[in-house]
């Protein structure tokens, strides 16, 4: 689903997500084709609980102005200037926004 152009103007960053495909024989993760999204990347420290019930610290909040499926095993690439550029994904959650605009929040 495409987002409102006015909302995309507020999303000044571009991120890339490569979907997890499988593990190789050496247990190295393999990924599918990269997809680029407009997003808002925010340096924000937050405690969160991962899917295994462990408490983790997130340093980056990524808000994507549409509902997409993101698996925590996917590879996230942040814009230039972010260190690390490919942080592990800690959690993913759908966010209902104002005026019925749905988005996806990724914590890394």
C-alpha positions in Angstrom: 0.0 0.0 0.0 1.4 3.4 -0.9 1.5 6.1 1.6 0.3 9.7 1.4 2.9 11.9 -0.3 2.7 14.5 2.4 3.6 11.8 5.0 6.5 10.6 2.9 7.9 14.2 3.0 8.3 13.8 6.7 10.2 10.5 6.3 13.5 12.0 5.2 15.6 8.8 5.5 16.0 5.8 3.3 16.5 2.3 4.7 17.0 -1.1 3.1 15.6 -4.4 4.3 16.8 -7.7 2.9 14.5 -10.5 3.8 16.0 -13.5 5.6 16.0 -16.5 3.2 17.7 -19.4 5.0 21.0 -20.5 6.6 23.8 -22.0 4.5 25.5 -25.3 5.3 27.9 -23.3 7.5 24.9 -21.6 9.3 25.6 -18.2 7.7 22.3 -16.4 7.0 21.4 -15.8 3.4 19.1 -13.0 2.2 16.7 -12.2 -0.6 16.7 -9.1 -2.8 16.9 -5.7 -1.0 13.9 -3.5 -0.8 14.3 0.3 -0.1 11.7 2.2 2.0 11.3 5.9 3.0 11.5 6.0 6.7 12.2 8.1 9.7 15.3 6.9 11.6 15.5 8.2 15.2 18.4 7.8 17.7 16.3 6.7 20.7 17.3 4.5 23.6 14.6 2.1 24.7 14.3 -1.1 26.7 12.3 -3.8 25.0 11.5 -7.5 25.3 12.6 -9.8 22.4 10.5 -12.7 21.2 12.5 -15.0 23.6 11.5 -12.9 26.6 14.9 -11.3 27.1 15.2 -7.6 28.0 17.3 -5.8 25.4 18.3 -2.2 24.7 17.4 -0.6 21.4 19.4 2.4 20.2 17.5 3.1 17.0 13.8 3.5 16.2 12.8 3.2 12.5 9.3 4.2 11.5 8.2 3.0 8.1 4.9 4.8 6.9 3.2 1.6 5.8 2.4 -1.8 7.2 5.0 -4.3 6.0 6.2 -7.7 7.2 9.6 -7.5 8.8 11.2 -10.6 10.3 13.7 -10.0 13.1 16.1 -12.2 11.1 16.0 -9.8 8.2 19.0 -7.5 7.5 18.3 -3.8 8.1 20.7 -1.2 6.5 20.5 2.3 7.9 21.4 5.5 6.0 25.0 6.8 5.8 26.3 8.1 9.1 24.7 5.6 11.3 27.0 3.3 13.3 26.5 0.4 13.0 24.8 0.6 9.6 23.4 -2.9 9.9 22.3 -3.3 13.5 20.4 -6.5 14.5 16.6 -6.1 14.6 15.3 -6.4 18.1 11.6 -6.0 17.6 9.0 -5.2 15.0 5.5 -3.9 15.7 2.6 -2.4 13.8 1.7 1.2 14.8 -1.7 2.7 14.2 -1.2 6.4 13.5 -3.3 9.5 13.4 -6.0 9.7 10.7 -5.9 5.9 10.3 -2.4 5.9 8.8 -0.7 2.6 9.7 3.0 2.2 10.0 5.7 -0.3 11.0 8.1 0.4 13.9 11.4 -1.4 13.9 13.7 -1.3 16.9 17.4 -2.1 16.4 
